[in-house]
């Protein structure tokens, strides 16, 4: 298939693109909403994978723009999000998207979504780390490129955590929620599942006004970040021998 991938987080976009290309698809990747709308107007894609939280123009608004353009049909559009919340489902349903996928992108989940099969939920006893995510990355990319992406991921997670903490201290809950969402997406893509769970819980509390739980949620996230960074470091140093 010819696929448009719209994802603003660099390390997530690169990993998803590599996965799709390894499966034989042709991929055009963009990093914001206006670029997604422009690309969809120029190329007849078979499928669009649209991040819900794009900068410039949110993913649901970009879908509305694509669906609303005159002339011809529009492709299948699946929304990507790190946390599938009731608000996210409503936004996806309201914009005309054909479905929603949880990050990280997995080929089996994509195939099921295109076939109209229900999305499977993660097991209750989900581990703290998923080494198969890193193994998949190494299977798709040259070793040096995989190491570079894993190293960048650790730096991105640290930076997002700092931005999140500053936002909470300043009472900027909107930015805090956006950072928690980004942490959930990136950590899941690179196998840091405990960190993803902590980020999703913090994001849910921010979305639902659970201010009383924020200190505990932030502490849980910080406690999960340290072993996540150590895991990513081991993935690089271990591969080097």
CORMO-V437315 format. One record per residue. N is the residue number from 1. OMEGA is omega as a letter, one per 30 degrees, with the letter a starting at -180 (none if undefined). BURIAL is b if it has 9 or more other C-alpha atoms within 8 Angstrom, else e. D_FIRST is the distance of its C-alpha to the first C-alpha in whole Angstrom. Layout:
N;OMEGA;BURIAL;D_FIRST
N;OMEGA;BURIAL;D_FIRST
//
This chain:
1;l;e;0
2;a;b;4
3;l;b;6
4;l;b;10
5;l;b;12
6;a;b;16
7;a;b;18
8;a;b;22
9;a;b;23
10;a;e;22
11;l;b;23
12;l;b;20
13;a;b;18
14;l;e;18
15;a;b;18
16;l;b;15
17;l;b;13
18;l;b;14
19;a;b;13
20;a;b;9
21;l;b;10
22;l;e;12
23;l;e;10
24;a;e;8
25;l;b;5
26;a;b;6
27;l;b;8
28;a;e;11
29;l;b;14
30;a;b;17
31;l;b;20
32;a;b;22
33;l;b;21
34;l;b;22
35;l;b;20
36;l;b;17
37;a;b;19
38;a;e;19
39;a;b;16
40;l;b;14
41;a;e;17
42;a;e;16
43;l;e;13
44;a;e;11
45;l;b;8
46;a;b;6
47;l;b;7
48;l;b;10
49;a;b;12
50;l;b;16
51;a;b;19
52;a;b;22
53;a;e;24
54;l;b;23
55;l;b;26
56;l;e;27
57;a;b;25
58;a;b;24
59;a;b;21
60;l;b;22
61;l;b;24
62;l;b;21
63;l;b;19
64;l;b;22
65;l;b;22
66;l;b;19
67;a;e;19
68;a;e;23
69;a;e;22
70;l;e;23
71;l;e;22
72;l;e;19
73;l;e;16
74;a;e;14
75;l;b;11
76;l;b;11
77;l;b;13
78;l;b;14
79;l;b;17
80;l;b;18
81;l;b;21
82;a;b;24
83;l;b;26
84;a;b;25
85;l;e;29
86;l;e;30
87;l;e;30
88;l;b;26
89;a;b;26
90;a;e;28
91;a;b;26
92;l;b;22
93;a;b;24
94;a;e;26
95;l;b;23
96;l;b;21
97;a;b;18
98;a;b;17
99;a;b;17
100;l;b;18
101;l;b;18
102;l;b;20
103;g;b;20
104;l;b;20
105;l;b;16
106;a;e;16
107;l;e;13
108;l;e;15
109;l;b;16
110;l;b;12
111;l;e;12
112;a;b;15
113;l;b;15
114;l;e;12
115;a;e;15
116;l;e;17
117;l;e;19
118;l;e;22
119;l;e;21
120;l;e;24
121;l;e;26
122;a;e;27
123;a;e;30
124;a;e;34
125;l;e;35
126;a;e;32
127;l;e;33
128;a;e;34
129;l;b;31
130;a;b;28
131;l;e;28
132;l;e;25
133;l;b;23
134;l;b;25
135;l;e;25
136;l;e;21
137;a;b;21
138;l;b;23
139;a;e;21
140;a;b;18
141;l;b;20
142;a;e;24
143;a;e;27
144;l;e;28
145;l;e;25
146;l;b;25
147;l;b;28
148;a;e;28
149;l;b;25
150;l;b;28
151;l;b;31
152;a;b;29
153;l;b;28
154;l;b;32
155;l;e;33
156;a;e;30
157;l;b;32
158;a;b;35
159;l;e;35
160;l;b;33
161;l;b;36
162;l;e;39
163;l;b;37
164;a;b;37
165;l;b;41
166;l;e;42
167;l;b;41
168;l;b;42
169;a;e;46
170;a;e;45
171;a;e;44
172;a;b;41
173;l;b;39
174;l;e;36
175;l;b;35
176;l;b;36
177;l;b;34
178;l;b;31
179;l;b;32
180;l;b;32
181;l;b;29
182;l;b;27
183;l;b;29
184;a;b;28
185;a;b;24
186;a;b;25
187;l;b;27
188;a;b;25
189;a;b;22
190;l;b;25
191;l;b;27
192;a;b;30
193;l;b;30
194;l;b;33
195;l;b;33
196;l;b;30
197;a;b;32
198;a;b;35
199;l;b;33
200;l;b;32
201;l;b;35
202;l;b;36
203;l;b;34
204;l;b;35
205;l;b;38
206;a;b;38
207;a;e;36
208;l;e;38
209;a;e;41
210;a;b;43
211;a;e;44
212;a;e;47
213;a;e;44
214;l;b;43
215;l;e;45
216;l;e;45
217;l;b;41
218;l;b;41
219;l;e;43
220;l;b;41
221;l;b;38
222;l;b;40
223;l;e;41
224;a;b;38
225;a;b;37
226;l;e;39
227;l;e;38
228;l;b;34
229;l;b;35
230;l;e;37
231;a;b;34
232;l;b;32
233;l;b;35
234;a;b;35
235;l;b;32
236;a;b;32
237;l;e;36
238;l;e;36
239;a;e;33
240;l;e;35
241;none;e;38
//
